[in-house]
């Protein structure tokens, strides 16, 4: 039996393959500069989506509550004896995605988009 996490990762992988396939199909007849600009835009968009995944997963209001009021909530939960509803591993993964992978993909996409105008001269 597959677990939900494995199914989610498979769907993300398939979505990425479909996006790359559509990118190759729709930019086939265009010059290299247009293909480079489209690739840079696709990478930047993918970085933005990666940065938004933690927000979309829990919802905007819950994400703000977890981010802004996390110290206050943890104090209240310690007083009540309840456990935190979000595991620590998930929070570490979210922070890595938001602060490392997303911004790097946005930077690489912006760079590729910026140099795409010179691809016709190579």
C-alpha positions as CSV (number, residue, x, y, z in Angstrom):
1,X,0.0,0.0,0.0
2,X,1.3,3.4,-0.9
3,X,1.4,6.1,1.7
4,X,0.0,9.6,1.0
5,X,3.5,11.2,1.1
6,X,4.7,8.8,-1.6
7,X,1.7,9.6,-3.7
8,X,2.2,13.3,-3.3
9,X,5.9,13.1,-4.3
10,X,4.9,11.0,-7.4
11,X,2.3,13.7,-8.3
12,X,4.9,16.5,-8.0
13,X,7.4,14.5,-10.1
14,X,4.7,13.9,-12.8
15,X,3.7,17.5,-12.7
16,X,7.3,18.5,-13.2
17,X,7.7,16.1,-16.1
18,X,4.5,17.4,-17.8
19,X,5.7,21.0,-17.3
20,X,9.0,20.2,-18.9
21,X,7.3,18.3,-21.8
22,X,4.9,21.2,-22.4
23,X,7.8,23.6,-22.3
24,X,9.8,21.6,-24.9
25,X,6.7,21.2,-27.1
26,X,5.6,24.8,-27.2
27,X,9.0,26.4,-27.6
28,X,10.3,24.0,-30.3
29,X,10.0,26.4,-33.3
30,X,11.2,29.5,-31.6
31,X,14.8,31.0,-31.5
32,X,17.2,30.0,-28.7
33,X,16.7,33.4,-27.0
34,X,13.0,32.8,-26.6
35,X,13.5,29.3,-25.4
36,X,16.0,30.5,-22.8
37,X,13.7,33.3,-21.6
38,X,10.9,30.7,-21.3
39,X,13.1,28.3,-19.4
40,X,14.2,31.1,-17.0
41,X,10.6,32.1,-16.4
42,X,9.7,28.5,-15.8
43,X,12.5,28.1,-13.3
44,X,11.5,31.3,-11.5
45,X,7.9,30.3,-11.4
46,X,8.8,26.9,-10.0
47,X,10.8,28.6,-7.3
48,X,7.9,30.7,-6.3
49,X,5.6,27.7,-6.2
50,X,8.2,25.9,-4.0
51,X,8.2,28.9,-1.6
52,X,4.4,28.9,-1.4
53,X,4.0,25.2,-0.7
54,X,4.1,25.5,3.1
55,X,1.6,28.3,3.0
56,X,-0.8,26.5,0.7
57,X,-0.5,23.3,2.7
58,X,-1.8,24.7,6.0
59,X,-3.6,27.8,4.7
60,X,-2.7,31.5,4.9
61,X,-4.1,32.2,8.3
62,X,-2.8,29.1,10.0
63,X,0.7,29.8,8.4
64,X,0.6,33.3,9.8
65,X,-0.4,32.0,13.2
66,X,2.4,29.4,13.2
67,X,5.0,31.9,12.1
68,X,4.1,35.0,14.1
69,X,2.6,33.5,17.2
70,X,4.7,30.3,17.4
71,X,6.4,31.2,20.7
72,X,3.1,32.2,22.3
73,X,1.3,29.1,21.1
74,X,4.1,26.8,22.3
75,X,3.9,28.4,25.8
76,X,0.1,27.9,25.9
77,X,0.5,24.3,24.7
78,X,3.1,23.6,27.4
79,X,0.7,25.0,30.0
80,X,-2.1,22.8,28.7
81,X,0.0,19.7,28.2
82,X,-0.9,19.4,24.5
83,X,1.5,18.6,21.8
84,X,2.4,20.8,18.8
85,X,0.2,19.9,15.8
86,X,3.0,20.3,13.3
87,X,6.0,17.9,13.6
88,X,9.4,19.4,13.8
89,X,10.7,17.6,10.7
90,X,7.9,19.2,8.6
91,X,8.8,22.6,9.9
92,X,12.5,22.1,9.0
93,X,11.6,20.9,5.5
94,X,9.3,23.9,5.1
95,X,12.1,26.3,6.1
96,X,14.6,24.6,3.8
97,X,12.2,24.9,0.9
98,X,11.3,28.5,1.6
99,X,14.7,29.8,2.5
100,X,17.1,27.7,0.3
101,X,15.5,25.9,-2.7
102,X,12.9,28.5,-3.7
103,X,15.2,31.6,-3.7
104,X,17.9,29.7,-5.5
105,X,15.5,28.6,-8.3
106,X,14.2,32.1,-8.6
107,X,17.8,33.4,-8.8
108,X,18.8,30.8,-11.4
109,X,15.6,31.4,-13.4
110,X,16.2,35.2,-13.4
111,X,19.8,34.7,-14.5
112,X,18.8,32.4,-17.3
113,X,16.1,34.8,-18.4
114,X,18.6,37.6,-18.3
115,X,21.2,36.0,-20.5
116,X,18.7,34.5,-22.9
117,X,19.0,37.5,-25.2
118,X,22.6,36.5,-25.9
119,X,21.8,32.9,-26.9
120,X,21.2,33.8,-30.5
121,X,24.8,35.1,-30.8
122,X,26.5,31.9,-29.6
